[in-house]
């Protein structure tokens, strides 16, 4: 059974307002193969980091759609190609680290979603090492769930470059709007 997440105002998270984030968001068109790339000259904490961002999809389909990735790797956040391309997947197979695929589907193209991925491999409990939040509510049901080992160093915060609007391998382009993408080191 799949859940659908639509922004409903619960969880204390407010979607971007027309006068703020939406006017400061970037529109990605998958057909243009466009994305942003940040050149990384130094690494950071590879055991503890938090990623967050506002996401509004423009197109749905049975394709992979990358939101954020580490260049040249399978360390990424994307909409999966399973279940019509509407499940969110958080993956790092570059280091054998983790793989979370939501039970929930995200197919409302009129709403903004706020996603937070929090990694802390120093935690003793496996499911506490990687957490996913949607609109301020922690996701606890996954179609696939594998977690990193305790104290494992992972791919995010290496000296590799980051990509926004495409997967790390560069062939899964996002179609929609992205705003306030942040990766917090430590």
Secondary structure, 3 states (H helix, E strand, C coil): CCCECCCCCHHHCCCCCCCCHHHHCEEECHHHCCCEEECCCCCCCCCEEEEEEEEEECCCCCCCEEEEEECCCCEEEEECCCHHHCCEEEEECCCCCEEEEECCECCCCCCCEEEEEEEECCCCCHHHCEEEEECCEECCCEEEEECCCCCCCCCCCCCCCEEECECCCCCCECCEEEEEEEEEEC
